[in-house]
Amino acid sequence: MKVWSKVVLKDQNKEVELLSKSFTNYLYGYGPIRDIGRKYNMSAEDRMLLDQFTANRIAGLLMLYLTKDYDRINDIVNKYNVDASMIEAIRPEIEGYIERK
């Protein structure tokens, strides 16, 4: 029987750390979370807690992806793909340098 539990990985991967920190800053560095933090007077400690939680989760997903543990990734997708989500339509968004020809 599978039991849902939280696992903290002891393996360290500098590339995963770099990507996790970068993705977290990409997600939260600018935009709505910054405005929300100001609006509700989010403390620096609360913001660090949110960023750390996000970076840890991203790192976990990256480690699962790198180890090709698609069963665990699928478990996460199934657990968190709920109808009550406040997310409406997904519009993939990226930014970066674009080479113009």
PyRosetta script that sets phi, psi and omega in degrees:
from pyrosetta import init, pose_from_sequence

init()
pose = pose_from_sequence("MKVWSKVVLKDQNKEVELLSKSFTNYLYGYGPIRDIGRKYNMSAEDRMLLDQFTANRIAGLLMLYLTKDYDRINDIVNKYNVDASMIEAIRPEIEGYIERK")
pose.set_psi(1, 132.0)
pose.set_omega(1, 178.0)
pose.set_phi(2, -83.4)
pose.set_psi(2, 138.4)
pose.set_omega(2, 176.9)
pose.set_phi(3, -121.8)
pose.set_psi(3, 129.0)
pose.set_omega(3, -179.8)
pose.set_phi(4, -73.3)
pose.set_psi(4, 124.3)
pose.set_omega(4, 179.0)
pose.set_phi(5, -148.7)
pose.set_psi(5, 158.7)
pose.set_omega(5, 178.6)
pose.set_phi(6, -92.3)
pose.set_psi(6, 133.9)
pose.set_omega(6, -179.4)
pose.set_phi(7, -125.6)
pose.set_psi(7, 134.0)
pose.set_omega(7, 174.6)
pose.set_phi(8, -104.9)
pose.set_psi(8, 120.3)
pose.set_omega(8, -177.8)
pose.set_phi(9, -79.1)
pose.set_psi(9, 137.9)
pose.set_omega(9, 179.1)
pose.set_phi(10, -90.5)
pose.set_psi(10, -17.4)
pose.set_omega(10, 178.6)
pose.set_phi(11, -65.3)
pose.set_psi(11, 134.8)
pose.set_omega(11, 177.1)
pose.set_phi(12, -109.5)
pose.set_psi(12, 136.3)
pose.set_omega(12, 178.3)
pose.set_phi(13, -137.2)
pose.set_psi(13, 111.6)
pose.set_omega(13, -175.2)
pose.set_phi(14, -60.5)
pose.set_psi(14, -35.6)
pose.set_omega(14, 178.8)
pose.set_phi(15, -67.5)
pose.set_psi(15, -39.9)
pose.set_omega(15, 177.8)
pose.set_phi(16, -65.7)
pose.set_psi(16, -40.9)
pose.set_omega(16, 177.3)
pose.set_phi(17, -60.8)
pose.set_psi(17, -46.1)
pose.set_omega(17, -179.8)
pose.set_phi(18, -61.5)
pose.set_psi(18, -47.3)
pose.set_omega(18, 179.7)
pose.set_phi(19, -63.2)
pose.set_psi(19, -42.5)
pose.set_omega(19, -178.5)
pose.set_phi(20, -62.7)
pose.set_psi(20, -45.9)
pose.set_omega(20, 178.4)
pose.set_phi(21, -64.6)
pose.set_psi(21, -43.6)
pose.set_omega(21, -179.7)
pose.set_phi(22, -64.4)
pose.set_psi(22, -44.3)
pose.set_omega(22, 179.3)
pose.set_phi(23, -63.7)
pose.set_psi(23, -40.1)
pose.set_omega(23, 178.7)
pose.set_phi(24, -62.7)
pose.set_psi(24, -45.6)
pose.set_omega(24, 177.4)
pose.set_phi(25, -64.6)
pose.set_psi(25, -36.6)
pose.set_omega(25, 177.8)
pose.set_phi(26, -63.0)
pose.set_psi(26, -42.1)
pose.set_omega(26, -178.6)
pose.set_phi(27, -73.4)
pose.set_psi(27, -40.8)
pose.set_omega(27, -170.5)
pose.set_phi(28, -113.5)
pose.set_psi(28, -9.3)
pose.set_omega(28, -174.3)
pose.set_phi(29, -60.8)
pose.set_psi(29, -36.9)
pose.set_omega(29, -178.1)
pose.set_phi(30, -138.5)
pose.set_psi(30, 168.3)
pose.set_omega(30, 174.6)
pose.set_phi(31, 96.8)
pose.set_psi(31, -154.6)
pose.set_omega(31, -170.2)
pose.set_phi(32, -59.0)
pose.set_psi(32, -37.9)
pose.set_omega(32, -176.1)
pose.set_phi(33, -63.7)
pose.set_psi(33, -33.9)
pose.set_omega(33, 177.6)
pose.set_phi(34, -65.6)
pose.set_psi(34, -45.4)
pose.set_omega(34, 179.1)
pose.set_phi(35, -66.0)
pose.set_psi(35, -39.9)
pose.set_omega(35, 178.3)
pose.set_phi(36, -63.7)
pose.set_psi(36, -42.3)
pose.set_omega(36, 178.0)
pose.set_phi(37, -59.3)
pose.set_psi(37, -41.9)
pose.set_omega(37, 177.9)
pose.set_phi(38, -68.4)
pose.set_psi(38, -43.7)
pose.set_omega(38, -177.1)
pose.set_phi(39, -60.4)
pose.set_psi(39, -41.8)
pose.set_omega(39, -176.2)
pose.set_phi(40, -103.4)
pose.set_psi(40, 15.9)
pose.set_omega(40, 177.6)
pose.set_phi(41, 51.9)
pose.set_psi(41, 48.3)
pose.set_omega(41, 177.7)
pose.set_phi(42, -65.5)
pose.set_psi(42, 128.7)
pose.set_omega(42, -179.4)
pose.set_phi(43, -73.3)
pose.set_psi(43, 161.1)
pose.set_omega(43, 177.3)
pose.set_phi(44, -61.2)
pose.set_psi(44, -34.9)
pose.set_omega(44, 179.4)
pose.set_phi(45, -66.9)
pose.set_psi(45, -41.2)
pose.set_omega(45, 177.8)
pose.set_phi(46, -64.8)
pose.set_psi(46, -39.9)
pose.set_omega(46, 178.8)
pose.set_phi(47, -65.2)
pose.set_psi(47, -40.8)
pose.set_omega(47, 177.6)
pose.set_phi(48, -63.6)
pose.set_psi(48, -39.7)
pose.set_omega(48, 178.8)
pose.set_phi(49, -62.8)
pose.set_psi(49, -44.9)
pose.set_omega(49, 177.7)
pose.set_phi(50, -62.5)
pose.set_psi(50, -46.4)
pose.set_omega(50, 179.4)
pose.set_phi(51, -62.9)
pose.set_psi(51, -41.9)
pose.set_omega(51, -179.6)
pose.set_phi(52, -64.6)
pose.set_psi(52, -44.5)
pose.set_omega(52, 178.2)
pose.set_phi(53, -58.5)
pose.set_psi(53, -46.3)
pose.set_omega(53, -179.0)
pose.set_phi(54, -64.1)
pose.set_psi(54, -46.4)
pose.set_omega(54, 179.8)
pose.set_phi(55, -61.3)
pose.set_psi(55, -40.3)
pose.set_omega(55, 178.9)
pose.set_phi(56, -63.7)
pose.set_psi(56, -41.7)
pose.set_omega(56, -179.8)
pose.set_phi(57, -68.1)
pose.set_psi(57, -42.2)
pose.set_omega(57, 177.6)
pose.set_phi(58, -61.5)
pose.set_psi(58, -43.8)
pose.set_omega(58, 179.4)
pose.set_phi(59, -60.6)
pose.set_psi(59, -41.0)
pose.set_omega(59, 178.2)
pose.set_phi(60, -62.2)
pose.set_psi(60, -44.1)
pose.set_omega(60, 178.1)
pose.set_phi(61, -63.7)
pose.set_psi(61, -41.6)
pose.set_omega(61, 178.5)
pose.set_phi(62, -63.0)
pose.set_psi(62, -41.3)
pose.set_omega(62, 179.0)
pose.set_phi(63, -64.0)
pose.set_psi(63, -41.5)
pose.set_omega(63, 176.7)
pose.set_phi(64, -62.0)
pose.set_psi(64, -41.5)
pose.set_omega(64, 180.0)
pose.set_phi(65, -65.6)
pose.set_psi(65, -44.4)
pose.set_omega(65, -179.2)
pose.set_phi(66, -64.0)
pose.set_psi(66, -33.8)
pose.set_omega(66, 179.2)
pose.set_phi(67, -88.2)
pose.set_psi(67, 3.5)
pose.set_omega(67, 179.4)
pose.set_phi(68, 57.9)
pose.set_psi(68, 36.3)
pose.set_omega(68, 178.6)
pose.set_phi(69, -88.0)
pose.set_psi(69, 69.5)
pose.set_omega(69, -174.9)
pose.set_phi(70, -68.9)
pose.set_psi(70, -24.1)
pose.set_omega(70, 176.9)
pose.set_phi(71, -64.3)
pose.set_psi(71, -44.8)
pose.set_omega(71, 178.9)
pose.set_phi(72, -67.5)
pose.set_psi(72, -39.0)
pose.set_omega(72, 176.9)
pose.set_phi(73, -62.0)
pose.set_psi(73, -43.8)
pose.set_omega(73, 179.0)
pose.set_phi(74, -62.3)
pose.set_psi(74, -39.6)
pose.set_omega(74, 176.3)
pose.set_phi(75, -58.1)
pose.set_psi(75, -44.0)
pose.set_omega(75, -179.9)
pose.set_phi(76, -64.1)
pose.set_psi(76, -44.6)
pose.set_omega(76, 179.2)
pose.set_phi(77, -59.4)
pose.set_psi(77, -46.0)
pose.set_omega(77, -178.8)
pose.set_phi(78, -65.2)
pose.set_psi(78, -39.1)
pose.set_omega(78, -178.6)
pose.set_phi(79, -70.1)
pose.set_psi(79, -39.0)
pose.set_omega(79, -172.5)
pose.set_phi(80, -101.6)
pose.set_psi(80, 5.4)
pose.set_omega(80, 175.7)
pose.set_phi(81, -91.8)
pose.set_psi(81, 77.0)
pose.set_omega(81, -175.5)
pose.set_phi(82, -104.0)
pose.set_psi(82, 147.8)
pose.set_omega(82, -179.9)
pose.set_phi(83, -67.8)
pose.set_psi(83, -25.1)
pose.set_omega(83, -177.0)
pose.set_phi(84, -79.4)
pose.set_psi(84, 8.2)
pose.set_omega(84, -179.0)
pose.set_phi(85, -62.6)
pose.set_psi(85, 146.2)
pose.set_omega(85, 178.1)
pose.set_phi(86, -89.9)
pose.set_psi(86, 3.2)
pose.set_omega(86, 179.0)
pose.set_phi(87, -85.1)
pose.set_psi(87, 126.6)
pose.set_omega(87, -177.7)
pose.set_phi(88, -91.4)
pose.set_psi(88, -97.7)
pose.set_omega(88, -178.2)
pose.set_phi(89, -101.6)
pose.set_psi(89, 136.4)
pose.set_omega(89, 177.8)
pose.set_phi(90, -88.4)
pose.set_psi(90, 126.9)
pose.set_omega(90, 174.7)
pose.set_phi(91, -123.0)
pose.set_psi(91, 100.1)
pose.set_omega(91, -178.3)
pose.set_phi(92, -50.5)
pose.set_psi(92, 132.7)
pose.set_omega(92, -176.6)
pose.set_phi(93, -133.9)
pose.set_psi(93, 132.0)
pose.set_omega(93, 175.3)
pose.set_phi(94, -137.1)
pose.set_psi(94, 165.0)
pose.set_omega(94, 171.6)
pose.set_phi(95, -141.9)
pose.set_psi(95, 160.7)
pose.set_omega(95, -179.8)
pose.set_phi(96, 159.3)
pose.set_psi(96, -178.7)
pose.set_omega(96, 180.0)
pose.set_phi(97, -76.4)
pose.set_psi(97, 133.8)
pose.set_omega(97, 179.0)
pose.set_phi(98, -117.1)
pose.set_psi(98, 124.6)
pose.set_omega(98, 179.3)
pose.set_phi(99, -81.5)
pose.set_psi(99, 121.1)
pose.set_omega(99, 178.5)
pose.set_phi(100, -95.8)
pose.set_psi(100, 137.3)
pose.set_omega(100, -178.2)
pose.set_phi(101, -109.8)
pose.dump_pdb("model.pdb")
